[in-house]
Amino acid sequence: MRIVITGGAGFVGSNIALQLKNKYPDYDITVFDNLKRRGSEFNLVDFMQNNIKFIHGDIRNPEDLEQIDEFDFMVEASAEPSVMSGLDGSPAYVINNNLTGAINCFNLCAKYKAKLIFLSTSRVYPISTIENANFIEEATRFSFSDDQKTAGISSKGISEDLPLDDARSFYGTTKLAGELLVKEYREFYGVQSAVTRFGVIAGPRQMGKTDQGVVTLWMAKHFWNKKLSYIGYGGTGKQVRDILHVDDLVRLVDMQLHQIEKFDGKVFNAGGGLTGSASLQEMSAICAEITGNTIEISSVTENRPADLRIYISDNTKLEQATGWKPEKSVKDIFTEIYDWIKANEATLKPILS
């Protein structure tokens, strides 16, 4: 099998490339990336040592994509992943990268009659719909109530039935537009495809920031005894996200590569689910337990733009259709990130501390 992974030097893309090559050493795997994200360059040595081809290029430039030889599958993992992108006065960059770039990738799949795995996002769901959902305030977290006026929301989280009207951020809109275009390429060009809406993805080798990689950021701040803030929703740290270990994501991509018929023409949520969720307050407790460090955490009561009180992926549809479900717990994820930071402290300190 010949596989191209766009955005392949990023956190998700590099894990997909390296784990697939380890499991299927005879597969021809090519990584395509512009190396914009700091830390992505560290993966180049791993690619070389594992006989993974690397092409330096930008999906926004069709000429760069012409460097890619014929292939069987594309895993489209390239994106500007920050929900804050475009909210500073101009959405040009996020639209150009996530939509124009995706179209260039889809065109290449059509050219080579290749199959497509499109990594989408839970951020396609409208902010106001989720924010207006009924919730319960508990001791350490907010939780969705089962008493809801809108389809697609329950105590298990957000399902694919949630209506898609209203705004969702420029990031979410570009990814939703990509999903819609995947349907067109499937219908008119015969591009078989799998579309998955992922929530928060985490694990070792992620270069964490506030708006992309918060799990690594949280552990890094505890590891190096730095300050953090609970921002928004009263500054109590009760806002909740579900967290999916990148290894569980790779298991799903592996299934999509080898059983595309189960996914073709469908859209699924995939996240840590209710059992794999944590509030910021709960994350702090886990990090303190693992590191032995209790750090200063300030409170900012005002909400950030495009933020959500709660997001949890309801994986029911995917689990019933394929049998896939997350295997690694929230504690597993934080422990593995801690071990990775500890083993690579000197290299990571300038980036994460």
N, C-alpha and C positions, 0 to 999 in steps of 0.2 A: 504494500500500500504506500502511495506517495501522498504525504500530508504537508500542507503549508499552514503555518500558524502566524497570522498577522498580529502585531503587538506582542510578538513571541518572546521578547526580552523583558517584558513586564512581569509582575508577580504571578499573575494567573497563567499567562502564555508560557513562561519559562517552566513552570511546574508541569503543565501539560506536556511540553516538549520532552523534558527530561524523564518524566515518569513513563510516558509512552515508549520512549527509546529503550529504557531499561526493561520494560515488559516485552517489547517487540523489537529486538535488536536488528532484525532484517528490514524493518520499515524505513523508508526514505523520508526523513523529516527535515523540512526547511523552515527556519525562523526568519521572519521579515520584521524589521523594527527601525525606527529613526533614533532610538536611544535618547529621547528627550528627557525621560524621567531619571533623575539622579539615582544612581545605584544600579540601574539596568545594565550598565557596562560590566558589572561584576559577573554577570551570567555568561559572558562570551568565552571565558576560559572553560567553563563547564560544557558549553556547546562543543568546543573544539575537542575536548577530552572524550566526549561521548559520540563523536562522529555525526554531529548535527550541523547541517549547513546553515550559515548565517548570511543574510543579505541586508546590507544597510540601505534603507530607503524609506520613503514616506508615502503612505496610502493616498495622500492628497494629490500626488503626482503620478498620473497614469504611466509616464515614461519610466518611473522607478519600478513599477509593478511589472513592466515588460522584462525585467531581469529574471523573473520567476519562470522556470520551465514547467511543462505540462504536469498536472497533478490530478489526484483522484478526489481529495477532500481538502476543503479549507476550513480551518477553525478561525473565525473572525473575532479575535480577542482584543483588537486595537480600539481604543476610545480615549477621549478625555473624560475621566471618570468622576470629576468633581461636580456635585450638584450645585455648587456655587458658581460654576463657570458660566459666563455670560451675564451675570447679575451685576456686573460692575460698570455697565454702560454700553457694552457691545457684545452681542452673541456671535459675532462673525467667526471667531476661532472655533468655538464648540460646534457650530453648524458645519463649518468647512471640514473639520476633522471627523466628526461622528456621522455626518450624513453624506457629504460629497465623497469623503474617503470610503465610506461603506459602499456607496454606489460603484466606485471604481473596483472594489473587491468583488462585488456581485457580477460585474461585467466580465471579470476574469474567470469566474466560475462558469458563466454562460459560454465563454469562448472555448473552454476546455471540457465542457459538459461534466463539470465536477460537482460533487455534493458539498453542501454548506452546513456548518454548525455556527449559528449566530448567537453570541453571548449578549443577551439583552439585560434589562435591569428592572428591579421592583419599582424604580422611580417612574415607570410609565403610568403608574396609578396616580390620580389627581390628589393634590395636597389637601384641598378644602374638604373633599369627601372623607378622607381619613381623619383629618383634624376634627371634623364635626361628628365623628362616630361617638357613641356612648361608651364611656370608660369608667373604671373603678380605680380609686386611689388606694393602694395598699401600703404596707409599712415601708417597703423598699422599692416599689415599682408602680407604674400605671399598667392596667390590664384592660383589654377590650371586654365589654359586656356581651352576653349572648342576646341581649335585647337591643336589636338594631332595626332602623327603618330602611336601610339600604342593603340590597343583596350583595353578597361577597364579603361581608364582615361578620366575624363571630369570635368567640373566645379563642379559637384556634388560629386566628389571624386573618389575613387578606387572601382571598381566592381569586381565581381567574374570572369569576363572575362579576367582580366590581365594575360598575360603569366607568367608561373612560372619558366622559365629558369633563370639562374644566381644565385649568392650568396645572402643570406638574413640574416646571422648571425647563429651561432650554435643554439641559442635559437629557432629561426624561423624554422630552418631545422629539429630540433627534433620534433617540433609540426607538421610540414608538414608530416614527416615520420609517426607520430601517426595517422594523418588523413588517410594516405594511408593504414595503417594497419587496421584501422576501417573498411574500405571497404572489406578487406580480411576476417575479422571476420564475417562481415555481410553475405558475399557470401558463405563462407564454413562452418560456425558454426551457422548461422541464428541469429546473434546478431543484433536485430533492433537498430538503432542508429540515433542520431541527432548530427551534427557537426556544430559548430558556430565559426566564426572568429571574435573575439571581438577586438575593439580598446582600447583606454584608458578608464578604468573603475574607477569611483570615488564615494565618498560619506563618510558619517560619519563612524568612526570605522576603517579607513584605516591608517596604520602606514606608513607614506609617506617617500620615499627616492627619490634621484635625478632620478634614473633609474627605479623606480617602486613605483608609488604613488606621482607623481609630483604635482598633484592638492592639496593634503593635505599638502605637503611640502611647496607649495607657500603660502597657507593660514597661516600655522604655522609660517613661517618666518615673515610675516606681523603682525601676532598676537603678537609675542614676540619681534618685532622690531629688527630682525636680518638681516644680509646682504644676498643678492642673486647675481647671475651672469647670464647674457645672454651669452650663450656659442655657438659659431659658427654662420655661415651665416652673418658675418660682425658684430656680437655682438649687433644687434639692437632689438632682441627679437621678430622678425616678423615670426618665424617659428610657424606652426599651427598644432594643433591636435583637433580631435573631442572627446568629453567627454560624456560618458554614465553613468548615475546614476545607482548605483548598484540595486536600486529598479526596474528600467526598465529591467535590466538583469534578475532579479528574476521573473518578469512577463513573460518573454520569456521562462525561464526554466519551470515554471508552465504550460505553454501551451505545451511545449515539453513532459512533463510528462503525460499529459492527451490527447494529440492529436499527438502521435508519428508518425502516418501515414502521416502527413503533412511534416514531416522532414526526415523520414527514407530514407537513400540512397542519401541524398542531402547535399550540403554545402552552408551555407549562411553567409554573412557579417552582423554584428550587431554593430552599434556604435551610437554616438550622431548625426552623419550626418552633413551636411553643417550648418543647423540652430543651431546645438549643438556644434559648433567648436569655438575655441578661440586661438589667438596667445599668446605667453608669455607676450608681451606688454599689450594685452587686459586683460589677467589674472591679471597682476599687478594693472591695473586700477580698476578692480572689487574688488580685495582684499583691495585696499586703500579706496574705497568707503564704504565697509562693516565695516572695522576695524577702519577707521579714521587715519590710520598710513601710512605715505609715507616713505619707507625704501630706503637705499642705494643699488643700483643695478649696479654692474660693468659690463664691456664688455670684452669678450674674443672672438677675431675674428676667431680663428682656430676652425674647425669643430671637433666634437668628432667622434670616429670610430662608424660606423653603424647607425649614426644619419640620420634623414630625414628632409628636408625643410618643407614638408607638408605631413600629412596623414589625410585623411577624408574618412570615410566609406560611400560608396554609398549603402544605404539600400533598394534600389528599388526592388530587387528580393524578399527579405524577406517580405516587406510590401505588395507586390502584391500577394504573395503566402499565407500569413497568416493573414494580417491585422494588425500585430504588428508594432508599431512605438514608438519612445521615447516620453515620456510625460514631463519629467523634464528638465528645461532649465539650461544653464551654471550658470546663477545667482542663481537659486535654489540650485544647487550643492554646490557652494561656501558658500552660506548662511547657509545651513545645517551643513557643516563642521565647520564653525565658531561657530555655536551654540553648537556643540558637544565639541569642544575644550574648549570653555568658561565654559561649565558645568562640565568638567572633567580636569580642568587646572592643578591641583596639580599632578594628576596621569600621565598626558600626557607630562608634561614639561620635565622630564628627557629623554624621548624618542624622542620628536619632536622638541624641541627648539634648 
